[in-house]
Amino acid sequence: MKEENTETTEQNKKPEDNLAKIAITKEADRALIDVVSRVNESFDAGKATKLEVTSQIILNFAKACVEADIHAMRTLFFDPVTVLDSMTKKAKETGTVPDHIRQYLYEQFMATSANQRPAKKSKKVLKGEALFESIEKEGDVA
C-alpha cells in the first residue's frame, strides 16, 4: 500500500517541483543560446531547451570534474580580501599568527616607520628682545 502511495505521489508531482533556479551572466546566457542552437540545428527528432542543455552541462561537468578543475575554479575566484578575513578570524580564534605573516607585517610596519619624516622641532619662544630686533630689521628693509 505504501509503495502505491509513493508511486502516486511521484506521478502527481508537478514538473516545477523538480526545478531549481539559477542566474547566469549575460555573456554565459549568449553562449548557452549558441549551444542550444547548435544542438537543435538539423535535429528533427526533438528539441532541446535552455533548461535541458544547462542541466546536462552541469551534470556532465560534475561527473567529469577532477581536482585540477576544482583548482582552476578556485584560481578564478581567488579574493585576497577574503583570505585576509579568514586569516584574521583564525588568528583571533587561536591567538597565534603564522610566522611568515608576522614577519611580513613587521617588515611592512618597520618600513613605514623608517620612511616617516621625523617630528618637527618645537619652535623657540620669542623673547621680547628678539621680537623688537625682528621688527626693527623689517623696518630697515621697508
C-alpha positions in Angstrom: 0.0 0.0 0.0 2.8 2.4 0.9 4.5 1.6 -2.4 1.4 2.6 -4.3 1.1 5.9 -2.4 4.7 6.7 -3.2 4.3 6.0 -6.8 1.1 8.0 -7.0 2.8 10.9 -5.2 5.7 10.9 -7.6 3.4 10.8 -10.6 1.4 13.7 -9.2 4.4 15.9 -8.8 4.5 19.0 -10.9 7.5 19.5 -13.2 8.2 22.7 -11.3 8.8 20.7 -8.1 11.9 19.2 -9.8 13.4 22.6 -10.8 15.9 25.0 -9.2 16.5 28.5 -10.4 19.9 29.9 -11.2 21.1 33.2 -12.5 23.9 33.5 -15.1 25.7 36.4 -16.7 24.5 37.8 -20.0 27.7 36.5 -21.6 27.1 33.0 -20.3 23.5 33.3 -21.5 24.6 34.2 -25.0 27.0 31.2 -25.0 24.2 29.0 -23.8 21.8 30.2 -26.6 24.6 29.4 -29.1 25.0 25.9 -27.7 21.2 25.3 -27.7 21.1 26.5 -31.3 23.9 24.1 -32.3 22.2 21.2 -30.6 18.9 21.9 -32.3 20.4 22.7 -35.8 19.4 19.9 -38.2 17.9 17.9 -35.3 14.5 16.7 -36.4 14.0 14.1 -33.7 13.4 16.6 -30.9 14.1 20.0 -29.5 16.5 20.9 -26.7 15.7 23.8 -24.3 18.0 26.1 -22.4 16.9 24.3 -19.2 17.7 20.9 -20.5 21.1 21.9 -22.1 22.1 23.7 -18.9 21.2 20.7 -16.7 23.2 18.4 -19.0 26.2 20.7 -19.0 26.2 20.9 -15.2 25.6 17.1 -14.7 28.3 16.2 -17.2 30.8 18.6 -15.6 30.0 17.2 -12.1 30.7 13.7 -13.3 34.0 14.5 -15.2 35.3 17.1 -12.7 38.7 16.4 -11.3 40.9 18.2 -8.7 42.6 20.2 -11.5 39.2 21.6 -12.4 38.4 22.4 -8.8 41.8 24.2 -8.5 41.2 26.1 -11.7 37.8 27.3 -10.3 39.4 28.4 -7.1 42.1 30.3 -9.0 39.4 32.1 -10.9 37.6 33.1 -7.8 40.6 33.9 -5.5 39.9 37.1 -3.5 42.8 38.5 -1.3 40.4 40.3 1.0 38.5 37.1 1.7 41.9 35.4 2.5 42.8 38.2 4.9 39.4 38.0 6.6 39.8 34.2 7.0 43.4 34.6 8.4 42.3 37.3 10.8 39.4 35.1 12.1 41.8 32.2 12.6 44.3 34.3 14.3 41.7 35.7 16.7 40.4 32.2 17.4 43.8 30.6 18.1 45.6 33.7 19.4 48.6 33.0 17.0 49.7 34.4 13.8 51.8 32.3 11.4 55.5 33.3 11.5 55.7 34.3 7.8 52.7 36.6 8.2 54.1 38.0 11.4 57.4 38.7 9.6 55.7 40.3 6.7 53.6 42.6 8.9 56.6 43.5 10.9 58.6 44.4 7.8 55.7 46.5 6.5 55.3 48.3 9.7 59.0 48.9 10.2 59.5 50.1 6.6 56.6 52.5 7.0 58.0 53.8 10.3 61.5 54.3 8.9 60.2 56.3 5.9 58.2 58.7 8.0 59.6 62.2 8.4 61.0 63.0 11.9 58.8 65.1 14.1 59.2 68.8 13.7 61.2 70.6 16.3 59.2 72.8 18.5 59.6 76.5 17.8 61.5 78.6 20.3 59.5 81.0 22.2 60.4 84.6 21.2 61.7 86.8 23.9 60.8 90.4 24.0 64.3 91.5 22.8 64.3 89.2 19.8 60.8 90.4 18.8 61.9 94.0 18.9 65.0 93.2 16.8 62.9 91.5 14.3 60.6 94.4 14.0 63.5 96.8 13.6 65.0 94.7 10.8 61.7 94.7 9.0 61.6 98.5 9.4 65.1 98.8 7.9 64.0 96.8 4.9 60.9 98.7 4.2 
